[in-house]
Amino acid sequence: MSYIDGFVLAVPTDNRETFIAHAKMANSVFIELGALRVMECWGDDVPEGKVTDFRRAVQAKDDETVLFSWIEWPDKATRDAAFEQAMKDPRMTPEANPMPFDGKRMIYGGFRPVVVLPEPGAQ
């Protein structure tokens, strides 16, 4: 069963192209290390909620856009090994690929899928 890493972050809207370049570099490393696919989604319709919402979750400022991203792995073991290798990869250092956003406000976690549609192998 696949394994998913999910991320929500706020990026200064003016840094859109810088973020895309950063993500392409980092995500190419994850693909090399076994990720099946990566999705970086620039916020387009991210409403404010009455109790909580994506913007509050990452303390987004007025000049920032919320991103929702995920990495799909074949399994958790591949993900764990890849993250260990990625942290040693010189392309992933802040000097080689600085984060164009405040990483302290990024939320992330690993998830085991419980519903996948269509089901793998279904026609």
MDAnalysis code that builds the backbone (N, CA, C; Angstrom):
import MDAnalysis as mda
import numpy as np

u = mda.Universe.empty(369, n_residues=123, atom_resindex=np.repeat(np.arange(123), 3), trajectory=True)
u.add_TopologyAttr("name", ["N", "CA", "C"] * 123)
u.add_TopologyAttr("resid", np.arange(1, 124))
u.add_TopologyAttr("resname", ["MET", "SER", "TYR", "ILE", "ASP", "GLY", "PHE", "VAL", "LEU", "ALA", "VAL", "PRO", "THR", "ASP", "ASN", "ARG", "GLU", "THR", "PHE", "ILE", "ALA", "HIS", "ALA", "LYS", "MET", "ALA", "ASN", "SER", "VAL", "PHE", "ILE", "GLU", "LEU", "GLY", "ALA", "LEU", "ARG", "VAL", "MET", "GLU", "CYS", "TRP", "GLY", "ASP", "ASP", "VAL", "PRO", "GLU", "GLY", "LYS", "VAL", "THR", "ASP", "PHE", "ARG", "ARG", "ALA", "VAL", "GLN", "ALA", "LYS", "ASP", "ASP", "GLU", "THR", "VAL", "LEU", "PHE", "SER", "TRP", "ILE", "GLU", "TRP", "PRO", "ASP", "LYS", "ALA", "THR", "ARG", "ASP", "ALA", "ALA", "PHE", "GLU", "GLN", "ALA", "MET", "LYS", "ASP", "PRO", "ARG", "MET", "THR", "PRO", "GLU", "ALA", "ASN", "PRO", "MET", "PRO", "PHE", "ASP", "GLY", "LYS", "ARG", "MET", "ILE", "TYR", "GLY", "GLY", "PHE", "ARG", "PRO", "VAL", "VAL", "VAL", "LEU", "PRO", "GLU", "PRO", "GLY", "ALA", "GLN"])
u.atoms.positions = np.array([
    [0.852, -1.182, 0.000],
    [0.000, 0.000, 0.000],
    [0.890, 1.235, 0.000],
    [0.508, 2.237, -0.754],
    [1.300, 3.462, -0.850],
    [1.290, 4.229, 0.472],
    [2.159, 5.217, 0.526],
    [2.293, 6.069, 1.696],
    [2.352, 7.503, 1.191],
    [1.713, 8.427, 1.893],
    [1.613, 9.813, 1.454],
    [2.211, 10.754, 2.493],
    [3.073, 11.661, 2.039],
    [3.510, 12.782, 2.857],
    [2.707, 13.988, 2.407],
    [2.067, 14.682, 3.344],
    [1.265, 15.854, 3.019],
    [1.846, 17.102, 3.652],
    [1.680, 18.227, 2.955],
    [2.258, 19.495, 3.386],
    [1.280, 20.634, 3.130],
    [1.233, 21.587, 4.038],
    [0.529, 22.850, 3.822],
    [1.511, 23.942, 4.244],
    [1.688, 24.950, 3.385],
    [2.626, 26.012, 3.681],
    [2.162, 27.318, 3.058],
    [2.719, 28.404, 3.531],
    [2.423, 29.728, 2.995],
    [3.682, 30.252, 2.314],
    [3.510, 30.694, 1.070],
    [4.632, 31.212, 0.287],
    [4.331, 32.659, -0.092],
    [5.288, 33.566, 0.090],
    [5.047, 34.915, -0.397],
    [4.628, 34.862, -1.871],
    [3.523, 35.463, -2.187],
    [2.966, 35.390, -3.534],
    [3.985, 35.834, -4.583],
    [4.799, 36.821, -4.271],
    [5.824, 37.286, -5.210],
    [6.931, 36.247, -5.435],
    [7.006, 35.232, -4.596],
    [8.032, 34.189, -4.720],
    [7.536, 32.965, -5.489],
    [6.449, 33.086, -6.218],
    [5.856, 31.927, -6.908],
    [6.877, 31.201, -7.788],
    [7.540, 31.918, -8.680],
    [8.488, 31.275, -9.599],
    [9.703, 30.729, -8.856],
    [10.152, 31.435, -7.826],
    [11.264, 30.941, -7.006],
    [10.858, 29.658, -6.300],
    [9.612, 29.623, -5.794],
    [9.130, 28.410, -5.144],
    [9.078, 27.249, -6.141],
    [8.583, 27.496, -7.339],
    [8.480, 26.429, -8.338],
    [9.865, 25.858, -8.645],
    [10.856, 26.712, -8.808],
    [12.222, 26.236, -9.053],
    [12.738, 25.423, -7.868],
    [12.487, 25.919, -6.653],
    [12.888, 25.201, -5.438],
    [12.229, 23.821, -5.394],
    [10.927, 23.776, -5.641],
    [10.179, 22.519, -5.570],
    [10.650, 21.531, -6.633],
    [10.908, 22.017, -7.834],
    [11.382, 21.112, -8.892],
    [12.704, 20.472, -8.503],
    [13.598, 21.245, -7.915],
    [14.889, 20.706, -7.498],
    [14.707, 19.657, -6.397],
    [14.001, 20.024, -5.334],
    [13.822, 19.102, -4.210],
    [13.038, 17.865, -4.637],
    [11.989, 18.070, -5.399],
    [11.145, 16.948, -5.776],
    [11.835, 16.013, -6.750],
    [12.754, 16.525, -7.563],
    [13.503, 15.626, -8.449],
    [14.360, 14.664, -7.620],
    [14.854, 15.137, -6.482],
    [15.614, 14.257, -5.578],
    [14.686, 13.171, -5.029],
    [13.479, 13.549, -4.599],
    [12.540, 12.551, -4.070],
    [12.160, 11.520, -5.136],
    [11.975, 11.959, -6.371],
    [11.660, 11.016, -7.455],
    [12.841, 10.065, -7.667],
    [14.057, 10.595, -7.673],
    [15.249, 9.741, -7.805],
    [15.314, 8.699, -6.696],
    [14.814, 9.070, -5.506],
    [14.902, 8.187, -4.345],
    [13.672, 7.295, -4.171],
    [12.769, 7.293, -5.156],
    [11.676, 6.331, -5.118],
    [10.268, 6.869, -5.040],
    [10.086, 8.188, -4.939],
    [8.721, 8.725, -4.921],
    [8.033, 8.392, -6.244],
    [6.752, 8.068, -6.168],
    [5.980, 7.746, -7.364],
    [5.510, 9.005, -8.081],
    [5.102, 9.997, -7.306],
    [4.716, 11.288, -7.870],
    [4.684, 12.334, -6.770],
    [4.770, 13.583, -7.220],
    [4.750, 14.723, -6.316],
    [3.772, 15.729, -6.896],
    [2.994, 16.341, -6.034],
    [2.039, 17.354, -6.463],
    [2.239, 18.597, -5.616],
    [2.512, 19.731, -6.247],
    [2.609, 21.030, -5.576],
    [1.441, 21.857, -6.092],
    [0.546, 22.263, -5.223],
    [-0.685, 22.936, -5.641],
    [-0.746, 24.349, -5.063],
    [-0.734, 25.341, -5.946],
    [-0.781, 26.754, -5.579],
    [-2.219, 27.131, -5.255],
    [-2.461, 27.689, -4.092],
    [-3.812, 28.021, -3.660],
    [-4.553, 28.911, -4.649],
    [-5.779, 28.536, -4.953],
    [-6.603, 29.275, -5.900],
    [-7.951, 29.661, -5.283],
    [-8.500, 28.765, -4.495],
    [-9.795, 28.983, -3.856],
    [-9.682, 28.464, -2.429],
    [-9.085, 29.273, -1.564],
    [-8.780, 28.868, -0.187],
    [-9.548, 29.806, 0.749],
    [-10.806, 29.450, 1.042],
    [-11.646, 30.356, 1.826],
    [-11.252, 30.416, 3.303],
    [-11.613, 31.532, 3.916],
    [-11.443, 31.667, 5.361],
    [-12.600, 30.960, 6.037],
    [-12.295, 30.188, 7.081],
    [-13.328, 29.482, 7.824],
    [-13.777, 30.274, 9.034],
    [-14.821, 29.780, 9.690],
    [-15.315, 30.437, 10.900],
    [-14.537, 30.010, 12.137],
    [-13.999, 28.793, 12.129],
    [-13.256, 28.281, 13.272],
    [-11.786, 28.078, 12.924],
    [-11.531, 27.432, 11.782],
    [-10.163, 27.210, 11.340],
    [-10.151, 27.105, 9.825],
    [-8.973, 27.184, 9.242],
    [-8.828, 27.076, 7.798],
    [-7.351, 26.912, 7.472],
    [-7.060, 26.701, 6.189],
    [-5.669, 26.515, 5.771],
    [-4.819, 27.749, 6.066],
    [-5.359, 28.927, 5.838],
    [-4.580, 30.147, 6.053],
    [-4.173, 30.283, 7.527],
    [-5.117, 30.044, 8.426],
    [-4.794, 30.123, 9.858],
    [-3.808, 29.039, 10.259],
    [-3.952, 27.873, 9.671],
    [-3.092, 26.745, 10.049],
    [-1.612, 27.067, 9.846],
    [-1.305, 27.854, 8.808],
    [0.089, 28.200, 8.527],
    [0.382, 29.681, 8.775],
    [-0.547, 30.364, 9.441],
    [-0.400, 31.782, 9.766],
    [-0.051, 32.608, 8.523],
    [-0.776, 32.325, 7.416],
    [-0.520, 33.039, 6.161],
    [-0.793, 34.531, 6.317],
    [0.093, 35.311, 5.750],
    [-0.054, 36.764, 5.753],
    [-0.802, 37.192, 4.489],
    [-1.224, 38.428, 4.466],
    [-1.997, 38.934, 3.328],
    [-1.259, 38.804, 2.002],
    [0.066, 38.878, 2.027],
    [0.846, 38.815, 0.786],
    [1.380, 37.405, 0.505],
    [0.760, 36.392, 1.119],
    [1.192, 35.010, 0.927],
    [0.058, 34.166, 0.329],
    [0.456, 33.126, -0.375],
    [-0.479, 32.165, -0.950],
    [-0.263, 30.825, -0.256],
    [-1.353, 30.131, 0.029],
    [-1.280, 28.816, 0.674],
    [-1.064, 27.742, -0.388],
    [-0.158, 26.818, -0.086],
    [0.088, 25.671, -0.955],
    [-0.304, 24.395, -0.233],
    [-0.806, 23.454, -1.000],
    [-1.147, 22.122, -0.519],
    [-0.367, 21.164, -1.397],
    [0.452, 20.334, -0.789],
    [1.350, 19.477, -1.552],
    [1.370, 18.077, -0.983],
    [1.728, 17.121, -1.833],
    [1.925, 15.778, -1.330],
    [2.916, 15.016, -2.181],
    [3.502, 14.010, -1.544],
    [4.416, 13.077, -2.207],
    [3.827, 11.692, -2.011],
    [3.701, 10.959, -3.099],
    [3.219, 9.577, -3.021],
    [4.410, 8.632, -3.136],
    [4.503, 7.737, -2.180],
    [5.579, 6.748, -2.113],
    [4.988, 5.350, -2.295],
    [5.772, 4.388, -2.745],
    [5.235, 3.029, -2.853],
    [4.909, 2.424, -1.492],
    [5.643, 2.858, -0.447],
    [5.421, 2.348, 0.911],
    [6.204, 3.221, 1.887],
    [5.938, 3.029, 3.164],
    [6.589, 3.853, 4.192],
    [8.091, 3.572, 4.277],
    [8.493, 2.328, 4.069],
    [9.919, 2.000, 4.139],
    [10.707, 2.764, 3.078],
    [10.175, 2.860, 1.870],
    [10.842, 3.620, 0.801],
    [10.921, 5.085, 1.197],
    [9.850, 5.617, 1.743],
    [9.821, 7.015, 2.176],
    [10.845, 7.279, 3.265],
    [10.897, 6.413, 4.260],
    [11.835, 6.613, 5.365],
    [13.278, 6.593, 4.871],
    [13.602, 5.640, 4.009],
    [14.960, 5.547, 3.460],
    [15.267, 6.769, 2.591],
    [14.295, 7.209, 1.806],
    [14.499, 8.358, 0.928],
    [14.749, 9.627, 1.728],
    [13.995, 9.845, 2.795],
    [14.195, 11.054, 3.591],
    [15.572, 11.043, 4.247],
    [16.009, 9.886, 4.687],
    [17.340, 9.789, 5.283],
    [18.411, 10.142, 4.246],
    [18.275, 9.619, 3.036],
    [19.234, 9.924, 1.973],
    [19.127, 11.378, 1.524],
    [17.912, 11.885, 1.421],
    [17.708, 13.257, 0.953],
    [18.370, 14.269, 1.875],
    [18.340, 14.013, 3.174],
    [18.927, 14.957, 4.113],
    [20.454, 15.006, 3.985],
    [21.049, 14.004, 3.345],
    [22.499, 13.977, 3.117],
    [22.868, 14.465, 1.719],
    [21.867, 14.682, 0.868],
    [22.112, 15.077, -0.520],
    [22.504, 16.550, -0.577],
    [23.641, 16.885, -1.194],
    [24.077, 18.283, -1.237],
    [23.097, 19.209, -1.973],
    [22.257, 18.673, -2.841],
    [21.265, 19.498, -3.534],
    [20.155, 19.963, -2.607],
    [20.040, 19.345, -1.442],
    [18.959, 19.667, -0.515],
    [19.391, 20.625, 0.598],
    [20.619, 21.092, 0.564],
    [21.084, 22.013, 1.611],
    [20.472, 23.395, 1.415],
    [20.343, 24.152, 2.491],
    [19.819, 25.518, 2.357],
    [20.669, 26.392, 1.429],
    [21.964, 26.103, 1.337],
    [22.835, 26.891, 0.459],
    [22.549, 26.573, -1.009],
    [22.325, 25.309, -1.314],
    [22.078, 24.892, -2.705],
    [20.644, 25.157, -3.137],
    [19.704, 25.039, -2.216],
    [18.292, 25.174, -2.571],
    [17.535, 25.815, -1.405],
    [17.747, 27.132, -1.181],
    [17.097, 27.789, -0.040],
    [15.575, 27.785, -0.161],
    [14.911, 27.634, 0.980],
    [13.446, 27.641, 1.001],
    [12.953, 29.078, 0.818],
    [12.109, 29.319, -0.191],
    [11.581, 30.668, -0.400],
    [10.301, 30.924, 0.408],
    [10.259, 30.372, 1.609],
    [9.108, 30.521, 2.504],
    [9.589, 30.243, 3.917],
    [8.742, 30.537, 4.901],
    [9.084, 30.317, 6.303],
    [8.754, 28.865, 6.671],
    [9.775, 28.026, 6.706],
    [9.589, 26.609, 6.998],
    [9.023, 26.330, 8.382],
    [9.138, 27.269, 9.309],
    [8.603, 27.075, 10.657],
    [7.081, 27.040, 10.661],
    [6.465, 27.622, 9.624],
    [5.004, 27.655, 9.569],
    [4.434, 26.558, 8.663],
    [5.280, 25.721, 8.114],
    [4.814, 24.610, 7.291],
    [4.290, 23.497, 8.205],
    [3.164, 22.912, 7.839],
    [2.689, 21.740, 8.569],
    [2.818, 20.544, 7.638],
    [3.141, 19.400, 8.213],
    [3.373, 18.220, 7.389],
    [3.133, 16.970, 8.220],
    [2.973, 15.876, 7.526],
    [2.806, 14.600, 8.204],
    [2.761, 13.471, 7.197],
    [2.930, 12.259, 7.700],
    [2.853, 11.055, 6.881],
    [1.517, 10.366, 7.104],
    [0.950, 9.835, 6.018],
    [-0.402, 9.276, 6.065],
    [-0.487, 7.949, 5.324],
    [-1.266, 7.039, 5.898],
    [-1.569, 5.764, 5.252],
    [-2.949, 5.886, 4.611],
    [-3.032, 5.699, 3.291],
    [-4.343, 5.789, 2.635],
    [-5.322, 4.749, 3.170],
    [-6.575, 5.146, 3.331],
    [-7.614, 4.219, 3.756],
    [-8.702, 4.080, 2.688],
    [-8.835, 5.065, 1.804],
    [-9.733, 4.976, 0.676],
    [-8.988, 5.493, -0.557],
    [-8.909, 4.672, -1.598],
    [-8.273, 5.059, -2.850],
    [-9.234, 4.685, -3.972],
    [-9.676, 5.683, -4.738],
    [-10.589, 5.433, -5.849],
    [-10.039, 6.070, -7.106],
    [-10.085, 5.454, -8.249],
    [-10.495, 4.063, -8.350],
    [-9.465, 3.166, -7.685],
    [-9.898, 2.012, -7.281],
    [-8.986, 1.077, -6.627],
    [-7.917, 0.634, -7.607],
    [-6.677, 0.468, -7.114],
    [-5.597, 0.025, -8.003],
    [-5.992, -1.263, -8.735],
    [-5.760, -1.271, -10.031],
    [-6.079, -2.454, -10.842],
    [-7.520, -2.492, -11.331],
    [-8.380, -1.572, -10.850],
    [-9.774, -1.546, -11.293],
    [-9.839, -0.980, -12.700],
    [-10.732, -1.488, -13.485],
    [-10.910, -1.007, -14.866],
    [-12.082, -0.077, -14.944],
])
